[in-house]
Amino acid sequence: MAYSSPVVETTCGKVRGAGIDDIMIFKGVPYGASTDGALRFLPPAAPEPWTGIRDTLVYGNGCHQAAVEWASSHGGRNVIAEMIPKDPTSELQGEDCLVLNVWTSSLDKNAKRPVMVWFHGGYFSAGSGSSQLYDGTRLCHRDEVVVVTVNHRLNVFGFLDASEIGGAEFAQSGNVGMLDLVAALEWVRENIAGFGGDPQNVTIFGESGGGAKVCTMLAMPAAKGLFHKAIIQSGPYLRANLAKDSRAITRALVAELGLIQPDMSTLQKIDPKALLKASLVAEAKAGVHHPLDGAMGSFAPMIDGITLLHHPFEPDAPAESADIPLMIGTTKDELTIFLATVPGFGQLGDAEAAAILEAFTGAPAHDALAFYAALLPEETPTYRLVNLLTERLARRPSTIVAERKAVQARGRVYSYVLAWETPVLDGIMRSTHALDVPLVFDNAAFAKGLVGTGPDVQTVANAMSSAWLAFARTGVPDTAQIPHWPAYSIDQRATMVFDTESKVVPDYAGESRSYWASDQH
């Protein structure tokens, strides 16, 4: 194994990474200044230039965030802990979190390799671009690309609308977490050629919350021209927060903090952990959670009239990105990762499934469960519920995105479903949420607890990673690993179904799609 210490000149100074054989890695490269103190809740500022050579050998901070509790408080199973070991980088947290990581196999400024910029999952509240699952080494090995992963402000630090308190200076405070990502893409535009990348061929992609960030970016005027293709993995985000909802959460936070006459100086000085703790209580007390219309009513992007002028994909696909080619899809059984925390998962009866469905949706469950009982008579109530909620909360909104993008008739849109089922945990997770991530990154070796082992894993990883790479290079996801993948259209609805033998299916799960598309549902 050969080691090297590559150095690249950036707009702020030289950075030194680590070369292992033919891949060079630069970790924790600053693209913005620390956001603490007087810069808290403000748009990102440029980092201070440095002299000499800055080592970028270790991952930088992620944003402050609360630990995610997946197991039910009344005896559910923590399937996340069983499938995915805790990542040591999750302990790296702070307000100096505007950093990114770069993987490349060439520092030739004339190489002009496609650039793939990853937005991490965790909704808009948690996660980090430094997770081992997102390691870009194998994507670089598979093709001549440059991979970038990004950390940015989350939760209260990235999405607190302080405009009523701070006035015009803080008019964009409710979206600074997204403005951080714009700043990261501006860094890519100015610097990525030095890492062998082509700033005129940038693909943004992300899963779950990362996909929602891609959706939002597609509607942001400030992001126009900074990327050229987009991929949304299990993260459809039709509607942003309305200003009234974001401001209701801010008022709840102010009350929780006991601030009689709040001012920005006070909010900027509060201990970050105390601020985060109070924000979680405020979200719950604000009472503006609307899961079924796509707006979560939590600290998340909002329509502020500056950064975001309208909902990302409601009522239409955004004009700001009409020419951008798009890939969008889900896993077949997204909801197992959430429902498996419920006691008795796998053994649910009809009444228990109905109660869970009503808790998820706040609506009567009988009609929908009856439809799925007739549609899937061979399935148990557990997996009818999984299919129903996957369609309602993930696949249906993803289809809406694809439909509205196709109607624009500008940039092509490609639809997919990951149908391959993981064998782990005796197969109960099927094709669960996040299963696509190690397959797309070709990082199955890092995720054996999630994907298992055996030749089938690598077969599906080969198909998915090669399609993602082809799309990043050309805007068309055709590759020798899969059949020809037609663009999505309203009349054909072609969907690539990834499995050990991938295939194109017209109008995938069409009966479910039609059911949820009807007005009464």
N, C-alpha and C positions, 0 to 999 in steps of 0.2 A: 504494500500500500504506500503510495507516494503522497507526501504532504507539501503544501506550499503556503505562502503568505501573500496573496494577491492584494494589490493596492489600486484603488480607483479614485480619481478626482471627481468630487461632486461640487455643486454650487456653493456649499458651505465649507468645504475642505476635503482633505483626503481621508479615505476610510480603508482600513485593512481587514480583510476577511480571512477565512481558512479554506484552503484547497485540499480536497481529499480525492486522490486520483484525478479524474477529469471534471469534477464538479466543484465549483467555488461557492461558498456560502457567506453571506454578510448578514449578521443578526443585530437587531436593535438599532438600525440606522435611523437617526432622527429626521423626520420630515416637518416637524413643527416644534415650537417652544413648549416648555412646561406650561400646563394650564392651571396651575395653582394660584392662590392669592388674587392679585388684581386682574389676572387673565381668566379666572374662573367664569364660566357662562358666556364668554366672548368668542367670536370667531377665531380660528387658529391663527397664530402669528408664526412667522418664519423662525427657525432655530437660529441661535447666535452662531456666527461662523467661528471656526477654530483654526488654530495654526498647527503645524506639524501633521502627524498622522494619527487619526483616531481609531483605536481598535474596536471592531464590531464583531466580536467573537462569542458573545453571550446574548441571549434573548433579553429584550427590555420589558418594561412594565406593561401589564394590561391595566385597564381602568379598574378603579375600586368597584367591587360588586359583592353581592350577597351570595353565599353558598346555595346551590340549588338542591332542594330536598325532593327526591323523586319518590321515595317510599311513602305510602299512606300512613297517616298517624295512627291508624287502627289496624295495623298488622299486615300491610301490603308488602310486596316484594320489591326490593331496590334492584331492578334489573340493570340499571345503568352501571352501578358499582360492580355487578357480576360480569358485565360484558366489556366495560372499558375501564382499565386501571386509571387511578387518579393521575393526572398529568402534573409533574412537578412545576411546570411553568405557571400553573394556576395560582401559586402563592406569590407570584411577582405582580404586585398591584401598587398603583400610585397615580398621581395626577400628571406626572411626567410620562405620559403613555403614548404620545404621538410618534410612534416608531414603526418601522417596517422591516421585513426580512426579504432577502433576495437570493435566489438560486440560479446559477448560470454555468454554462460550460465554455463560455468564450467572453473575453473582454475586448474583442475586436469591434471598434466603433462602426465598422462597415458591415458587420455580420447581419444586422437588421433582422433579428429573430423575433417571431411573435412573442408578445408579452401577455401573460395570464395573471391577473390581479385578483386575489381571493379575499372575499369578505366573510369573516367567520360567523358561525351560528351563535345561538344563545339569545334569540330575539334581539331587542335593542337594549338588553339589560345585563347580559353576561357573556362570557367567552373571551377568547384570545386568539389571535392569528399565529401564536407560537406553539400550538398544540402539535404533538408528534404526528397526529393523523394528517396534518397539512404540510408535512415535509415535502419539499418540491424536488428532491433528488431524483426519484424514479421517473417523474414526468420529463425532467431534463435528459435523463438517459434514453427515454423512449423516442424523443424527438428534440430537435434543436429549438427549444423555447427558453424563455426567461420567466421564472415564477416569482411572484411577489405576494406576500401575505401582510396584512395590515392590522395594527391595533389602533383603537380610537376611543373617544369618550362614549360612555354608555349611561343608561338609566338617568338619574337626576343630574349627573354631571354633563350629559350630552343632550338632554331633551327637557330641561326645565324652562318653561316659558316665563321669563322674568320681565316681560315687556311692561306689565302694569306697574311694576316696582321701579324698574330702571329706565324706562322711557326708550327713546329712539336708539340710544347706544346699545341696548339689549334687545332690539327688535327681532333679531335672528336667534336669540338664545335657545328657543325651543327646537332648533335644528342644528346646533353646532356639532353634534355627533356626526351628522351627515356632511357638514362642511369640512370636518376633519378628513373624510374620505375624498372629498374634492381636492383638498390640499395634498393628499397622498398621490392622487392621479396627476396633479400639477408637478409634483416631485418626479413622478415617472416621466412625464413629458420632457422635463428639463435634464434628467440625469440618466435615464435608462440606456441610452446609446452607449455610455461608458461601460455598461455591463453586458454589451452585446445585443441589446434589445432594440426593437423598432418602435419609436413613440407614435408612429402612424399606424400601428397594428396592435392595438391593446384590446384584450377581452376581459371584461369584469365577470366574475362568477362567484356564486355563493350558495350555501345550503341552509334551509330553515330560515333563521333570522338573517343570515347572509343573503339568501334569496330575496327576502323582503327589502334588504338594503339595495339590491340590484333593481328591484321594481321601483323604489323611490328615486334612485339615481337616474332612471330612464325618464323621469318627469322633471328633473331639476335643470333650469336654464344654465346654472353655473357649471354643470358637468358637460354641457354640449361641446363636442369636439375633443374631449379628453379620452374617450374610449370609442371603439368601433364595432364591437360585438358584445353580446351579453348572454349569460346562462343563468336561469333561475331553477334551483334544485329544491323542491319541496318548500318553497317559500313565496307563494302568491300573496301579494299585498295590494288589494284593490283600493282600499280607502285609508287615508291618513287621519290623524286626529283633527277634529274641528277645534278652532281656537278656543271656543267656550269650554270644551272639555279639558284641554290642556291647562287653561287658566283656573278651572275648578280644582285641579290637582295641586296647582301652585298655592291656591288659597288654603287648601287642606294642609299643605306642608307648613305654611307660615303659622297656622294655628297650632299644629303639632309641635313646632319649635317654640311656641309661646312668645312670638314676636308681636308686640302691640303695634309698633310703628316700624315695619320692616324697611330696611334700606339695603342697597346692594353691597355696601362695604361690610355690613354685618353678615350677610349671606356668604360673602367671599372669604370670611375669616373663620366660619364655623368648622370645627374639626371634621374632616371628610367622613370618618366612620360614623360620627354622630349624625351628620347630614344624611348619609345613606340609610341609617336605621330609621330616622324620622320619615324619610321618603317612602319607605315600604309601608309604613302605617298610613301615610297620607294617601297612597294609591288605593288602599282598601277602603278608606273612609270616604273618598271622593265619590265613589259609586257611579262611575261612568264607563263601566266595562261592557262592551257590546261585541261579543265574540262572533256573532253570526253575520255582521255586516262588514267584517274585515278590519274594523277600527278597534283596537284593543283597549282604548281608554286608559292607557298607562303612559309612562314616560317613553314616548315614541315620536316619530316625525309628525309635524303638524302643518296645516295650511296657514302660513303666516303672511302670504301676499308678497313675499320677497324671495326667500329660498325656495319655497314650494307654493305655486299659484293655484293648484288644484289637486284633486286626488290622483294617485298614480295611474290607476286603470278604471276609473269610474267617472263618467259613464262610457268613456271611450279610451282607446290606447292613446298615450301622450304624443302630441305633435312634436315635442322636443326631440324625440328619438325615432321618428317615423322611419328613417332610412336604416336603422340599426338592425342587423340580423339577430334573431333571438332563438334560443333553445329553452324549453320549459318542460318540466315533468315532475313526477312524484314516484315514490315507491308504491307497490301494490297494497301494502298493509301498514300504512304510516302509523296508525293509531295504536298498534300493539305496544309501542314503547311507553305510552302513557297509560293505557288500560291495564297493562300487566302489573301495575302497582296496586291495583284493586284486589282486595282479598277475594279468593275464589276464582280468579281469572282462569279461563279454560273450562270452568264447571258452572258457569252462570246459567240460570234458568231464564225463562221469558220475562218474569216479573222483575228479576234483578237487572236484566238488560234494559228494560223499560225505565227503571228508576235511574240508572246511570245515564241513559240518553237524555232524560228530562233534566238531570243535573247539568249536563253539558250544554244543552240548548235552551233550557228554560221554557220548552214548549212540549205539548202532549206528544207521546211517543208511539201511540198505538198504530196509526196509519202507516208510518214509515217502517216500523218493524214488521207489520203485516205484509207490506210490499216486498221486503227483503226475505221474509220467510217463503213467499211464493217464488221469488227470483232464485234463491239459494236453498232449496229444500234439503240438500245434502249436508249443509253446514249446521254447526251448533249455534245456539243463541250468542255465544261469545264472539264467534267470527262473523256472524251476520252483523253484530254491532260494530265490529272492527271495520267491516266493509262499508257499512252505512256512514260511519263517522269519517272514514277516510275519504269517501266520495264527497260528503257534505262540506268538510272543513279543508280538504287539501286538493283533491282532484277536480271538483267542480270549479272552484275559483281559478285553478290553473288552466282549465279549459276555457274559462271566460277570458283570461289573458290571451290565450292563443287565438280565440275567436276574434277578439277585438283587434289584435295585431294583424291577423289575416285580412280583416275587412279594410284596414288601411291600404293594403296592396302596395306597400313600399318595401321595407326590409322584410325578408322571408322569416317565417317562424316555423320551428320544428318541435314536435311534441314527442314525449317518450314516457314510458313506465318501466321501472325496474321490477320485474316479476320473480327473479331468482330469490329463493328462500334460504336464509341462513340455517345451518344445522345446529347451531348452538342452543343451549337450554332445551334440548330435546325437540327443537323445531318449533317451539311455541311462539316465537317472535315473527316467523314467516319472513316477509320482505318489509322489515320495519323501517321507521324513520331513522335517517342517518346511515343506513346500510350502504348507500351509494357513495359516501365520502371516501372510505379507503379503497373502493373500487375505481373511482374516478382518478384518485391520486396514485393508484397502483401501489398502495401501501398496506396490502393485506398482512404482511409480516408484522406490522405494528399493531394489528387489530384482530388477532386470532380469537380473542374473546367475543368479538362482534361477528366476524365472518367465518370463523372456523378454519379448517385446513382442507387440503385435498385439491385435485386438479380443477374441479369445477370453479373454485374461487378465482383462480388465475385466468380461466377461460373468460369469465364475465369481466374481470378487471381488464383484460386485454381489449375486449370489445368496447367497454365504456371509455377507458382512458384514450384509446386510439381515436374514437369518435370526437371526444372533447378536443384533442390535439388538432384533428383535421379541421374542426370548426374554427378553432383559434387561428389557424393558418389561413383559411380560405373563406370562412363564412358558410361552408357547406360541410355537414358532418359525415360525408361518405368516406368509407375506409374498407379495406379488404376483409376486415374482421366481421363485418355485418352486411346484410343485403342493402341494396340501394334504399336510401332514406328520403322519401319525397317530402317536400314542404307541406305544412298543414294548410288545409283549405276547408271552407264551410261545407262544400259538397262531398269531399272525400274523407276528411278528418283522419289522415294517415298518422299513425302513432307507432314509433319503434318500441317494441317490447323486448327489453334486454333480459336474456336468460342464457343457459348453456347453449341453446340454439336460438339466437335472436331472430325476430321476424317483425315485419310490418303488418299491423292490424288496422283495418279501416274502422273508424268509430268505436274505439276500444270502450268496453263497458257501456255501450250505447243506451241500453234500457235504463241504467242508473242515471246516465247523463240526461236523458229525456225526462225522467221522473223529477229530478231536481231543477230542471230548466222550466218546468211548468209553473204557472203563476201561483198556484195554491201552495207551493212548497218554498 
